[in-house]
Amino acid sequence: MVPRRAVAGSPVLALAVAVLVLAGCATSPSPKPSPLQLTPRSSPSASTAPSAVTVIAPLGVNFRSTPSASASVVGVIPQGVSLPLLDPKPASGGWWKVQGATQTGWITSDSQYTSTLSFQTFEGGSNVPWSVMYPGGWNFDQENAGPVIFNGPQGASITFDTAATTAQLPAAASTGETQSGVTSIEVYGVTASLVRYASTAEYKASAEFQAQSGLAFLIQAQLPPKSGAATFNLFLETVFITPAATPSP
């Protein structure tokens, strides 16, 4: 069973987080999703001394009583939720001290799961809803049911194409482009191949995979060479796919 996440900024989420933090030592509950919309939402902006941290992991992170992986879990903080930082520097071992709804606690400072950057969330999909978080300073364009194109600083762009199957997706590379490397990655629990293309002027890569029945992705990146790999990984790590509904008997 794949846990679902709550949507940042909604009154339902605020109540959900409050309940989770009051839950006491217990097994981590599954975040519950709110209705999806094609509306971006903002989380607090990062500053030189960060004042808040945002959960970017699709399955959320544990809210612990002390800064230790063996500490008791008092709740789960879903993806997209921002919590006030009580200390702008992570504690030893990699933990943020944060303020929950009714008590203080600790969440991981691993950049794969949390970030002090500013984010918005794009939500789309018809048959199978999906979402992705994108950094502050970026925006997106989409015409009808076409690809979603995220545009960032210095001409950076990341394009999301979706289809029912990988066979229905467009070609990942233009004619004549040469692959420079292929690595295995995981996107929301699905193994995919990350293909790099030869270029000295930019970071160019793509990832294609069948997320689940009825939903396949082709995600292509054209980014500045120095920060391209990290930026593309950030997008891939925040993809959230709503499980397909189970037909009634």
C-alpha positions in Angstrom: 0.0 0.0 0.0 1.4 3.4 -1.0 0.9 6.2 1.6 -0.8 9.3 0.3 0.1 12.9 1.2 -1.7 15.9 2.3 -1.7 19.2 0.3 0.1 22.1 1.8 -1.8 25.2 2.8 -5.2 23.7 3.4 -7.2 23.8 6.7 -7.5 20.0 6.5 -3.7 19.7 6.5 -3.3 21.9 9.5 -5.7 19.7 11.5 -4.1 16.5 10.2 -0.6 17.6 11.4 -2.0 18.6 14.8 -3.6 15.2 15.2 -0.4 13.4 14.1 1.8 15.3 16.6 -0.6 14.7 19.4 -0.7 11.0 18.6 2.1 10.0 21.0 4.5 7.2 20.3 2.9 5.1 17.6 3.4 3.5 14.3 3.7 6.1 11.5 0.3 6.8 10.0 -0.2 7.3 6.3 -0.6 10.9 5.1 -4.1 11.5 3.6 -4.4 13.4 0.3 -6.7 16.4 -0.3 -8.5 16.9 -3.7 -6.0 17.7 -6.4 -6.1 21.0 -8.3 -4.0 22.6 -11.1 -3.1 25.4 -8.7 0.5 26.0 -7.4 1.0 26.7 -3.7 3.9 28.4 -2.0 5.9 27.3 1.0 8.0 29.8 3.0 11.0 31.3 1.2 14.5 30.3 2.3 16.9 33.0 3.6 20.5 33.2 4.6 19.5 31.9 8.1 16.6 29.6 7.3 13.5 30.0 9.4 11.5 27.0 8.1 12.1 23.6 6.5 9.8 21.9 3.9 9.3 18.2 3.6 9.9 17.2 -0.1 9.9 13.4 0.3 6.7 12.0 -1.4 6.0 9.7 1.6 6.7 12.3 4.2 9.1 12.1 7.1 8.9 10.9 10.7 8.5 13.5 13.5 10.7 12.2 16.3 11.0 13.1 20.0 14.8 13.4 19.9 17.4 13.8 17.2 18.0 10.1 16.6 16.7 7.5 14.1 16.0 5.2 17.1 13.9 7.9 18.9 10.2 7.4 19.3 8.0 8.6 16.4 5.2 11.0 17.4 3.8 11.6 13.9 4.4 11.8 10.2 4.9 15.1 8.4 3.5 14.8 4.9 5.2 16.1 1.7 4.7 19.9 1.1 4.4 20.8 4.8 6.7 23.6 6.1 7.6 23.7 9.8 9.3 26.5 11.7 12.9 25.9 12.6 13.9 26.4 16.2 17.6 26.2 15.2 18.9 27.4 11.8 21.7 24.7 11.9 21.1 21.0 11.9 22.0 19.1 15.1 24.8 16.5 15.1 23.8 13.5 13.1 21.6 15.4 10.6 18.4 16.6 12.3 16.3 19.7 12.2 14.7 20.9 15.4 11.2 22.1 14.5 8.0 23.3 16.0 5.0 21.1 15.5 1.4 22.0 16.2 1.7 21.4 19.9 5.2 20.3 20.7 8.8 20.5 19.5 10.4 17.6 17.7 13.0 16.6 15.1 13.0 15.7 11.5 15.8 14.6 9.2 18.0 17.2 7.5 18.9 14.8 4.6 18.4 16.9 1.5 16.7 14.0 -0.2 13.8 14.4 2.2 13.7 18.0 3.5 14.9 21.4 2.2 15.0 25.0 3.4 14.4 26.2 -0.2 11.1 27.7 -1.3 8.7 25.5 -3.2 5.4 25.4 -5.0 3.4 22.3 -6.1 2.1 21.5 -9.5 -0.8 19.0 -9.6 -2.1 17.4 -12.7 -3.3 14.3 -14.4 -6.8 13.2 -15.2 -7.1 9.4 -15.0 -4.2 9.1 -12.6 -3.4 12.3 -10.6 0.2 13.1 -10.0 2.2 16.0 -8.6 5.7 17.4 -8.4 7.3 20.2 -6.3 9.4 22.9 -8.0 11.7 25.5 -6.6 10.9 29.2 -6.1 11.8 31.3 -9.1 10.5 28.6 -11.5 7.1 28.6 -13.3 5.3 26.3 -15.6 3.4 26.3 -18.9 0.8 23.8 -20.1 -1.6 24.0 -23.0 -4.7 21.8 -22.8 -3.5 18.2 -22.0 -0.1 18.7 -23.5 3.3 18.5 -21.8 4.0 20.5 -18.6 7.1 22.7 -19.1 8.8 24.1 -16.0 11.0 27.1 -16.8 13.7 28.3 -14.4 16.6 30.8 -14.3 19.3 30.9 -17.0 17.0 29.3 -19.6 16.6 26.1 -17.5 13.7 23.8 -18.4 12.3 20.5 -17.4 9.5 18.9 -19.4 7.0 16.3 -18.2 5.2 14.3 -20.9 2.7 11.7 -19.8 0.8 9.0 -21.6 -1.0 5.7 -20.9 2.1 3.7 -21.9 5.7 4.3 -22.6 5.1 3.4 -26.3 2.8 6.4 -26.6 5.4 8.9 -25.3 7.4 11.1 -27.7 11.1 10.3 -28.5 13.4 11.2 -25.7 16.2 12.6 -27.9 16.5 14.4 -31.2 18.0 12.6 -34.2 21.8 12.6 -34.0 22.1 13.1 -30.2 24.6 10.9 -28.5 24.2 9.3 -25.1 27.0 9.9 -22.7 25.8 7.6 -19.8 22.9 5.7 -18.4 22.3 5.2 -14.6 19.5 3.5 -12.7 17.3 5.8 -10.5 14.1 5.4 -8.5 11.1 7.7 -8.9 8.4 7.2 -6.4 9.3 3.5 -5.9 9.6 2.8 -9.7 13.0 2.0 -11.2 13.9 4.1 -14.2 16.9 4.7 -16.5 18.4 8.2 -16.3 20.0 8.9 -19.7 22.6 11.6 -20.1 23.4 13.2 -23.5 26.7 14.5 -24.7 26.8 18.3 -24.3 29.4 20.8 -23.0 27.0 23.7 -23.0 24.3 22.3 -20.8 23.2 19.4 -18.7 20.8 17.4 -20.8 19.1 14.2 -19.5 15.9 12.2 -19.6 14.1 9.6 -17.6 11.3 7.4 -19.0 9.2 4.9 -17.0 5.8 3.3 -16.5 4.7 4.6 -13.2 1.6 2.4 -13.0 -1.1 1.1 -15.2 -2.4 4.0 -17.3 0.4 6.4 -16.5 3.8 6.6 -18.1 6.3 9.5 -17.8 9.0 11.0 -20.0 10.8 13.7 -18.0 13.5 15.7 -19.9 15.9 18.3 -18.6 17.9 21.1 -20.2 19.8 22.8 -17.4 22.9 24.8 -16.6 25.9 22.4 -16.6 27.1 23.0 -13.0 23.8 22.7 -11.1 21.9 20.6 -13.6 22.2 17.2 -12.0 21.2 18.4 -8.6 18.2 20.3 -9.9 17.0 17.4 -12.0 17.3 15.1 -9.0 15.3 17.5 -6.9 12.4 17.3 -9.4 12.6 13.5 -9.7 12.7 13.1 -5.9 9.5 15.1 -5.3 7.2 13.3 -7.9 4.1 12.0 -6.2 1.7 9.6 -7.9 -1.8 8.9 -6.5 -2.5 5.2 -6.5 -5.1 4.1 -9.1 -8.6 3.7 -7.7 -9.7 0.1 -7.0 -12.9 -0.8 -8.9 -15.9 -1.6 -6.7 -17.0 -5.2 -6.6 
